[in-house]
């Protein structure tokens, strides 16, 4: 198999913080919108139970509402703290990406992963990075300045062809 593109990106805290800003910009509004919908629906249930004088059920639903709200706001913060303390950021781990016609491979000291283009959730082309999302919260970060084989412009065209409806350019 012929390598079409090769990129080496070192994951640092600065790069991760840039990713968090990008991710918040893309997914933050919808996350808060869905949280507001859940909050309002459960609040309506609490009020309805109070009006029906079913105080025990109202208290139970309110407890569920409080638990969901705490989880919706505390869980992302905990994930970010955990990721900032991870070995890949602490040790500034380098990832090597090799792109082929039907798939790409990701290498590091601890990871060897194969990903087919159809498995990608979304692909974003920002000013300095390509973000290859494998689900709604996890992405591979490729620094545009670190292509050893190919160019960022050619990679943009390639990924646009491979991920036609999943590709978005800023």
C-alpha positions, -999 to 999 in steps of 0.1 A, spaced: 0 0 0 12 34 -9 13 61 18 -6 91 5 -1 114 35 20 113 66 18 136 96 35 137 130 18 157 157 30 161 192 1 164 217 8 192 242 -14 210 267 -15 241 245 -27 220 216 -53 203 237 -66 237 250 -69 249 214 -89 217 207 -112 224 237 -119 259 224 -127 246 190 -148 218 204 -167 242 226 -174 265 196 -187 236 175 -206 215 201 -212 238 231 -244 255 219 -262 222 211 -250 207 244 -264 236 264 -296 236 243 -303 199 250 -295 204 287 -320 233 288 -347 210 272 -341 183 297 -341 208 326 -374 224 314 -391 190 308 -382 177 343 -391 210 359 -425 208 342 -429 173 357 -420 186 392 -445 215 389 -472 191 377 -466 168 406 -468 197 431 -501 208 415 -514 173 418 -503 173 455 -481 144 448 -452 158 469 -432 125 472 -431 121 434 -423 158 430 -394 154 454 -382 122 435 -383 140 401 -365 170 416 -338 147 429 -334 132 394 -333 167 379 -306 178 403 -285 147 396 -288 151 359 -278 188 361 -248 180 383 -237 153 359 -242 174 328 -219 202 342 -195 183 364 -187 153 341 -172 173 312 -150 192 337 -138 159 352 -130 145 318 -110 175 309 -90 174 342 -83 137 336 -72 143 301 -49 172 311 -32 148 336 -29 120 310 4 106 299 0 117 263 -2 153 274 22 151 303 49 135 282 40 154 251 34 122 232 39 122 195 14 105 172 22 94 136 -6 93 111 -3 74 79 -31 78 53 -38 53 26 -66 50 0 -92 32 23 -79 38 58 -54 55 80 -31 42 108 -23 59 140 10 51 158 24 61 191 45 44 218 14 27 232 -12 28 204 -15 12 170 -49 19 156 -65 14 122 -94 36 112 -115 34 80 -127 67 67 -164 56 69 -158 52 107 -151 89 112 -179 109 128 -169 143 115 -138 160 100 -130 197 105 -104 218 88 -95 247 110 -68 273 105 -40 253 121 -54 218 126 -74 190 111 -97 174 137 -108 139 128 -136 130 152 -141 94 159 -173 102 180 -189 133 193 -162 139 220 -129 123 208 -108 134 179 -74 129 164 -56 162 160 -33 168 130 -11 199 130 -11 213 95 26 222 97 37 187 103 30 169 71 60 148 60 42 134 30 16 155 12 4 190 19 -25 204 39 -42 216 7 -40 182 -9 -51 166 24 -82 189 25 -92 177 -10 -85 141 -1 -106 142 31 -134 161 13 -136 132 -12 -134 104 15 -158 121 40 -180 141 16 -209 148 40 -188 147 71 -162 172 61 -164 209 72 -139 236 65 -138 267 87 
